[in-house]
Amino acid sequence: MYVLEGTVNIEGNDYGTKQLLIAKNATLCEFTLRADTSVYIFGGEPFEEQRFIYWNFVSTSREKIETAKQNWQAQNLAAFPKVPGDDQEFVPLPQPKLG
């Protein structure tokens, strides 16, 4: 579950905006949403292949993620064309936190 905005309470613990929550036991999951809370709920059987993730890039191949990172940093419009009507500034690739 991704908490877009608001607060979700699970077993007496509050989780807020922009938090990603993962249930270890998906057979039973109870939660309470506070007023004006929006969430995205994802589910299903786990993938057979291992998945790698870096920021917005998800793949079964580390090499594809590295290529995507390079294309994003270079603002390669062939790989990442502009979204029609989106006038937002370029969002730089987040750098990993050291330490």
C-alpha positions in Angstrom: 0.0 0.0 0.0 1.3 3.5 -0.9 -0.1 6.3 1.3 -0.6 9.1 -1.2 -1.8 11.5 1.5 -3.2 11.3 4.9 -2.8 8.7 7.6 -3.2 4.9 7.8 -3.4 3.1 11.2 -2.2 -0.5 11.4 -2.1 -2.3 14.7 -1.9 0.9 16.6 0.9 2.5 14.4 0.3 5.5 12.3 1.8 5.8 8.8 1.7 9.0 6.8 1.9 10.6 3.5 4.4 9.1 0.9 5.0 5.9 2.9 5.1 2.5 1.2 3.8 -0.3 3.4 4.4 -4.0 2.7 2.4 -6.8 4.4 4.5 -9.8 5.2 1.4 -11.9 5.7 -1.1 -11.0 2.9 -3.7 -13.5 4.0 -5.1 -11.1 6.5 -4.5 -7.3 6.5 -6.5 -4.8 8.5 -6.0 -1.1 8.5 -7.9 2.1 9.3 -7.8 5.2 7.1 -8.2 8.6 8.7 -10.5 11.1 7.0 -9.2 12.6 3.7 -6.7 9.8 3.2 -5.9 8.5 -0.3 -4.0 5.2 -0.8 -3.0 2.9 -3.7 -3.3 -0.8 -2.9 -1.2 -3.3 -4.9 -1.4 -7.0 -4.6 -1.1 -10.4 -6.2 1.2 -13.3 -6.3 5.0 -12.6 -6.2 6.9 -12.6 -9.5 9.0 -15.6 -10.2 11.9 -13.5 -11.3 13.9 -11.2 -9.1 13.0 -7.5 -9.6 15.5 -4.6 -9.2 14.4 -1.1 -8.4 16.1 2.3 -8.5 13.8 5.3 -8.1 11.1 5.0 -10.8 12.9 2.2 -12.7 12.0 -1.4 -12.1 13.3 -4.3 -14.2 14.5 -7.9 -14.0 17.8 -6.6 -15.5 20.3 -4.4 -13.6 21.8 -3.5 -17.0 18.4 -2.1 -18.2 18.2 0.0 -15.0 21.7 1.3 -15.6 20.8 2.2 -19.2 17.6 3.9 -18.0 19.6 6.0 -15.5 22.1 7.1 -18.1 19.3 8.0 -20.5 17.4 9.9 -17.9 20.5 11.9 -16.8 21.2 12.7 -20.5 17.6 13.8 -20.9 17.4 11.4 -23.9 14.0 12.3 -25.5 14.1 9.1 -27.6 14.1 7.0 -24.4 12.0 9.3 -22.3 9.8 11.6 -24.6 8.1 14.6 -23.0 4.6 14.1 -21.7 2.2 16.2 -23.7 1.0 19.1 -21.7 3.6 18.6 -18.9 5.5 21.9 -18.5 7.3 20.9 -15.3 11.1 21.2 -14.9 13.4 18.3 -15.4 13.6 16.1 -12.3 17.2 15.0 -11.7 18.0 11.4 -11.0 18.2 11.0 -7.2 21.7 10.0 -6.0 22.1 7.2 -3.5 22.6 8.3 0.1 26.0 7.4 1.5 26.5 6.2 5.0 
